[in-house]
């Protein structure tokens, strides 16, 4: 994994600490890492541009690893989310369901990630995932329930489905039908942006605690 950080917005020179850019890490898999796309078209880079356009100061590090599972994210959490990180966007679980992993395993790993971030006083946005409908009704029901359940037990910002408006649309996905193309990434950014703004606001508020 190569960590690339995108800085958006400007903090006043010599400004108060409260005015400094919020340090965000996107902990995810290929969907956020930007599989098949140039780096400047990946989700973290496009999100940074969207925040900058709104005058919101933040730095966003791309800690996405193609093929990663929720358990993989938990295993690399300590070095993927360095000291000084104020907020994390957790986007994991797509590979778990594509591999048909037990939803209990996915939930346990995600719960571990959220608990560790909470213990470090890092503000979190949890981006949900849904199982492919061809996995069978029981599996779909169990997997899809993971994210709302975690959102109800952890203090975080919740975005129910990372691929909302993009999944299954051939115009917004690459040839594999799984990974968003550049236009798809822009749809994801536009839809998730209000939740990211809430994430930034919470992280700034936490500076005063």
GINOR-V713469 format. One record per pair of residues at least 6 apart in sequence whose ideal C-beta (glycine too) atoms are under 7 Angstrom apart, sorted by sequence separation. I is the first residue (numbers start at 1). J is the second residue. D is the distance in Angstrom with one decimal. If there is no record, write none. Layout:
# GINOR-V713469
[[I & J & D] [I & J & D]]
This chain:
# GINOR-V713469
[[26 & 32 & 5.0] [39 & 45 & 6.3] [166 & 172 & 4.7] [173 & 179 & 6.5] [12 & 19 & 5.7] [34 & 41 & 6.5] [51 & 58 & 5.2] [65 & 72 & 6.9] [81 & 88 & 5.8] [117 & 124 & 5.3] [133 & 140 & 6.3] [151 & 158 & 3.9] [166 & 173 & 6.9] [173 & 180 & 5.8] [174 & 181 & 5.1] [11 & 19 & 4.9] [34 & 42 & 2.5] [131 & 139 & 6.0] [172 & 180 & 6.0] [173 & 181 & 6.0] [180 & 188 & 6.3] [11 & 20 & 4.9] [33 & 42 & 6.5] [34 & 43 & 6.5] [131 & 140 & 4.6] [172 & 181 & 6.3] [11 & 21 & 5.7] [48 & 58 & 7.0] [96 & 106 & 4.3] [114 & 124 & 6.2] [32 & 43 & 4.5] [172 & 183 & 5.6] [173 & 184 & 5.7] [9 & 21 & 6.3] [32 & 44 & 6.7] [48 & 60 & 4.7] [114 & 126 & 7.0] [131 & 143 & 4.0] [172 & 184 & 3.5] [47 & 60 & 6.0] [93 & 106 & 5.6] [131 & 144 & 6.1] [147 & 160 & 6.7] [7 & 21 & 6.3] [130 & 144 & 5.2] [166 & 180 & 5.2] [172 & 187 & 5.9] [44 & 60 & 4.7] [26 & 43 & 6.6] [63 & 80 & 4.3] [93 & 110 & 6.9] [26 & 44 & 4.8] [44 & 62 & 4.1] [63 & 81 & 7.0] [92 & 110 & 6.7] [129 & 147 & 6.9] [166 & 184 & 4.5] [73 & 92 & 4.6] [128 & 147 & 3.5] [42 & 62 & 6.3] [126 & 147 & 6.4] [166 & 187 & 5.2] [70 & 92 & 4.6] [165 & 187 & 5.1] [166 & 188 & 5.9] [69 & 92 & 7.0] [70 & 93 & 5.4] [90 & 113 & 6.0] [68 & 92 & 6.6] [126 & 150 & 6.4] [126 & 151 & 6.0] [163 & 188 & 6.9] [69 & 95 & 4.9] [70 & 96 & 5.6] [162 & 188 & 6.7] [165 & 191 & 5.7] [68 & 95 & 6.4] [69 & 96 & 5.1] [164 & 191 & 5.6] [67 & 95 & 6.0] [33 & 62 & 6.4] [88 & 117 & 5.6] [34 & 64 & 6.9] [126 & 156 & 5.2] [33 & 64 & 2.7] [35 & 66 & 5.2] [125 & 156 & 6.7] [128 & 159 & 6.5] [130 & 161 & 5.7] [32 & 64 & 4.3] [33 & 65 & 6.3] [69 & 101 & 6.9] [97 & 129 & 6.6] [124 & 156 & 4.2] [125 & 157 & 4.3] [126 & 158 & 5.4] [127 & 159 & 4.9] [128 & 160 & 4.6] [33 & 66 & 5.5] [124 & 157 & 6.9] [128 & 161 & 5.2] [129 & 162 & 6.1] [159 & 192 & 5.3] [24 & 58 & 5.5] [26 & 60 & 6.4] [30 & 64 & 6.8] [71 & 105 & 6.7] [88 & 122 & 5.6] [90 & 124 & 6.1] [97 & 131 & 4.3] [125 & 159 & 6.3] [128 & 162 & 6.6] [4 & 39 & 6.3] [22 & 57 & 7.0] [24 & 59 & 6.8] [26 & 61 & 6.9] [29 & 64 & 6.2] [74 & 109 & 4.7] [87 & 122 & 6.5] [94 & 129 & 5.2] [97 & 132 & 6.7] [100 & 135 & 6.8] [127 & 162 & 4.1] [21 & 57 & 4.1] [22 & 58 & 4.6] [23 & 59 & 5.4] [24 & 60 & 4.7] [25 & 61 & 4.7] [26 & 62 & 5.8] [27 & 63 & 5.1] [28 & 64 & 4.3] [29 & 65 & 6.4] [30 & 66 & 3.8] [70 & 106 & 4.8] [77 & 113 & 5.9] [86 & 122 & 6.5] [87 & 123 & 4.4] [88 & 124 & 5.4] [89 & 125 & 4.7] [90 & 126 & 5.2] [91 & 127 & 4.4] [93 & 129 & 4.0] [110 & 146 & 6.7] [114 & 150 & 6.3] [118 & 154 & 6.6] [159 & 195 & 4.6] [21 & 58 & 5.1] [26 & 63 & 6.0] [29 & 66 & 6.5] [30 & 67 & 6.6] [85 & 122 & 5.8] [86 & 123 & 6.4] [90 & 127 & 6.5] [6 & 44 & 5.8] [21 & 59 & 4.8] [25 & 63 & 5.1] [26 & 64 & 6.1] [29 & 67 & 6.8] [71 & 109 & 4.3] [74 & 112 & 4.8] [89 & 127 & 6.3] [97 & 135 & 6.7] [157 & 195 & 5.3] [6 & 45 & 5.0] [29 & 68 & 4.5] [70 & 109 & 3.7] [74 & 113 & 5.2] [77 & 116 & 5.8] [103 & 142 & 4.3] [107 & 146 & 4.6] [111 & 150 & 6.2] [8 & 48 & 4.1] [70 & 110 & 5.0] [73 & 113 & 5.9] [103 & 143 & 4.5] [106 & 146 & 5.9] [110 & 150 & 5.8] [114 & 154 & 4.7] [8 & 49 & 6.6] [157 & 198 & 5.1] [6 & 48 & 3.7] [9 & 51 & 6.3] [114 & 156 & 6.7] [157 & 199 & 4.9] [8 & 51 & 4.6] [9 & 52 & 5.1] [103 & 146 & 5.8] [107 & 150 & 6.9] [8 & 52 & 3.5] [157 & 202 & 6.8] [9 & 55 & 6.1] [11 & 57 & 5.1] [27 & 73 & 5.7] [97 & 143 & 5.3] [9 & 56 & 5.3] [10 & 57 & 6.4] [8 & 56 & 7.0] [9 & 57 & 3.3] [8 & 57 & 6.9] [9 & 58 & 6.3] [8 & 58 & 5.5] [7 & 59 & 4.6] [6 & 59 & 7.0] [27 & 80 & 5.8] [5 & 59 & 5.4] [6 & 60 & 4.9] [27 & 81 & 6.4] [5 & 60 & 6.6] [25 & 80 & 6.9] [5 & 61 & 4.4] [25 & 81 & 5.1] [4 & 61 & 6.9] [3 & 61 & 5.3] [4 & 62 & 4.8] [3 & 62 & 6.7] [32 & 91 & 4.6] [3 & 63 & 6.0] [25 & 85 & 5.1] [31 & 91 & 6.2] [23 & 84 & 5.8] [27 & 88 & 5.5] [1 & 63 & 6.5] [23 & 85 & 5.3] [27 & 89 & 6.9] [29 & 91 & 6.9] [23 & 86 & 4.8] [24 & 87 & 4.6] [25 & 88 & 5.0] [26 & 89 & 4.7] [27 & 90 & 5.3] [28 & 91 & 3.5] [29 & 92 & 5.9] [31 & 94 & 5.8] [1 & 65 & 4.8] [22 & 86 & 5.2] [28 & 92 & 6.0] [22 & 87 & 5.9] [24 & 89 & 6.6] [26 & 91 & 6.5] [27 & 92 & 6.9] [29 & 94 & 5.7] [29 & 95 & 5.6] [125 & 195 & 5.8] [91 & 162 & 5.4] [125 & 196 & 6.5] [125 & 199 & 4.5] [123 & 199 & 6.0] [123 & 202 & 4.7] [123 & 203 & 4.4] [123 & 206 & 6.0] [121 & 206 & 6.8] [87 & 199 & 5.2] [87 & 200 & 6.9] [87 & 203 & 4.3] [86 & 203 & 4.4] [31 & 162 & 6.4] [36 & 174 & 5.1] [46 & 185 & 5.3] [50 & 189 & 5.1] [46 & 186 & 6.2] [41 & 182 & 4.4] [56 & 197 & 6.7] [43 & 185 & 5.5] [47 & 189 & 5.2] [58 & 200 & 5.8] [36 & 179 & 5.5] [42 & 185 & 6.9] [46 & 189 & 4.8] [50 & 193 & 5.5] [35 & 179 & 4.9] [41 & 185 & 6.2] [56 & 200 & 5.9] [37 & 182 & 6.1] [43 & 188 & 6.3] [51 & 196 & 7.0] [43 & 189 & 6.8] [31 & 179 & 6.7] [30 & 179 & 6.2] [31 & 180 & 7.0] [47 & 196 & 6.4] [22 & 200 & 5.0] [22 & 203 & 4.7] [22 & 204 & 6.3] [18 & 204 & 6.5] [18 & 207 & 5.6] [17 & 207 & 6.6]]
